[in-house]
């Protein structure tokens, strides 16, 4: 992941070394690079899964899944939507890091098929035995893990070895969800969902912590602004360490007062880290500013999770969780997808009116979801407004 900090060119467009080796692609464009099918499917599934969830929540439909409705919603947002975004990002970034050819054509289509089969298996799991459902759903991340590991080893890209480890933890989290819903291990699904949330939060702090200040530094330099983001150093390493410890503690014991204080400490340190990146100077470029906004949800969510542990009577757990999901994960994935798509299709790395509107709307969606529990009789209305946004 250290290599993502090099420059906009290194992260947003194929490296010259690998680009010169790519074969001319004349087949379906959607299978030419990993971001094309997976970003598209992620966007479609985010909308469809949310529609299904809202209708199930109000009792208008009954989902044909063995999962309870809330667990299905959480599972599909994490292992459906977010996992697809992660796959699109990794399949596009890894050729930049290794100089090897990207996954294309039939192999890419096969990986997409594994993702689709997983969604169908979980969605119709009420009519299927739990073990085949679990194996079918776990196959996508498992195959992705094997591909990432193969590319890193073949390209001798040892700096990015933590990525397979992250995918392995996600596979474990998904397995725990299936084990809990199948009744094999009591409450395993609860821990699995929290573990997956923690993993995606850590990935934002790791990868976002490299690319956001890097992109900002390059943009500010071009704008002839001399105050640049602080370079990665010991403070960043301390921030990451405290964040990992706090999130691991929250995964295991979210109601612990000690964990609450750790989350508050992590929130303060991450907020200071964000301030050091000079994001307020990027207001003229929404495509860059939104990365700072997305990362800003990390200290907000950590603070809310910590406050919930210390004062649960005043702050429901859903507030901190949705600050992390509808706030940090949704905003950062939309920002990264938009930037990657524009960079890898030869478009300018700047936000047009439509892109900017998307960023504004998702922010208001997150804010509306956070205040919904405090609106009493208007709770369902707030949920509908947030979902519509």
Secondary structure, DSSP 8 states (H G I E B T S, - for coil): -GGGGS-HHHHHS--HHHHTTS----S-GGGSSHHHHHHHHHHHHHHHHHHHHHHHHTTS---SSSS-HHHHHHHIIIIIIIHHHHHHHHHHHHHHHH------HHHHHHHHHHHHHHHHHHHTGGGS-HHHHHHHHHHHHHHHHHHHHHHHHHTT-GGGTHHHHHHHHHHHHHHHHHHHHHTSSTTHHHHHHHHHHHHHHHHIIIIIHHHHHHHHHHHHHHTT-------S-HHHHHHHHHHHHHHHHHHH-TT-HHHHHHHHHHHHHHHHHHHTTTGGGGTT-HHHHHHHHHHHHHHHHHHHHHHHHH-TTTS-HHHHHHIIIIIIIHHHHHHHHHHHHHHHTT--SS--HHHHHHHHHHHHHHHHHHHGGGSGGGHHHHHHHHHH-
